[in-house]
Amino acid sequence: MCEIGPSLMCADLGNLERDVKQLDAAGVDFYHIDIMDGSFVPNFTLGPDLVKSVRGMTEKPLDMHLMVDKPERYISMFADAGADRVAVHAESTNNLQGTLTAIRQAGMEAGVAISPATPLEALDYVYDVTDYVIIMTVNPGFAGQKFIDPMYDKIGDLSSRIAKRGLVIPIEVDGNIGAETIPECVRRGATRFIGGTSAIFRKGSTLADNVKATRALFGKAMAGSR
């Protein structure tokens, strides 16, 4: 089953509670919150105070995407803020296995985010402590980028590797996820979709209509793959 997670960096932060309530009513599955430190990526976004505020607005899972150097420093901070799961970049820590283990020990699901140029071999020795994987389909740091086409093959490759190991690990895709890219991502094995300006926060339609349209894309793609 495919899940939708709105990217809150694309929401109207001046009316965030309004947007979250509308998205809850529209039936989204979780909320994706990008944390950027201005070092690992050349942008700053959001933080634990916002996470704590969102936690008070919804009971849906809060999905942290830490685009920060040495993310192990912030695990307890986001656990205390109410996060349900935390993904760290394979490229951002010298101890990926230890960081994932610490996330689990803090009571959260542990995820690995993989940038476009990072090979899937980075996951070879951490599948046992990985609850989900984020395949970045754009370079991390900014919304509104173009989908990098070779990432379709990467999604399919990861799906095959997971299946060969007899594991069930959701594949989350993040970056220019919309009508032109969702169907092929579904066919390749992605199951969680981060909705930004190309889908959930697309201008010209309501949030509820955008969620409905995205769900329809899942259905069409899955029907076409049978």
Stockholm file with secondary structure:
# STOCKHOLM 1.0

chainA/1-226         MCEIGPSLMCADLGNLERDVKQLDAAGVDFYHIDIMDGSFVPNFTLGPDLVKSVRGMTEKPLDMHLMVDKPERYISMFADAGADRVAVHAESTNNLQGTLTAIRQAGMEAGVAISPATPLEALDYVYDVTDYVIIMTVNPGFAGQKFIDPMYDKIGDLSSRIAKRGLVIPIEVDGNIGAETIPECVRRGATRFIGGTSAIFRKGSTLADNVKATRALFGKAMAGSR
#=GR chainA/1-226 SS CCEEEEBGGGSCGGGHHHHHHHHHHHTCCCEEEEEEESSSSSCEECCHHHHHHHHTTCCSCEEEEEESSSGGGGHHHHHHHTCSEEEEEGGGCSCHHHHHHHHHHTTSEEEEEECTTSCGGGGTTTGGGCSEEEEESSCTTCSSCCCCTTHHHHHHHHHHHHHHTTCCCCEEEESSCSTTTHHHHHHHTCCEEEECTTTTTCTTSCHHHHHHHHHHHHHHHHHHTC
#=GC SS_cons         CCEEEEBGGGSCGGGHHHHHHHHHHHTCCCEEEEEEESSSSSCEECCHHHHHHHHTTCCSCEEEEEESSSGGGGHHHHHHHTCSEEEEEGGGCSCHHHHHHHHHHTTSEEEEEECTTSCGGGGTTTGGGCSEEEEESSCTTCSSCCCCTTHHHHHHHHHHHHHHTTCCCCEEEESSCSTTTHHHHHHHTCCEEEECTTTTTCTTSCHHHHHHHHHHHHHHHHHHTC
//
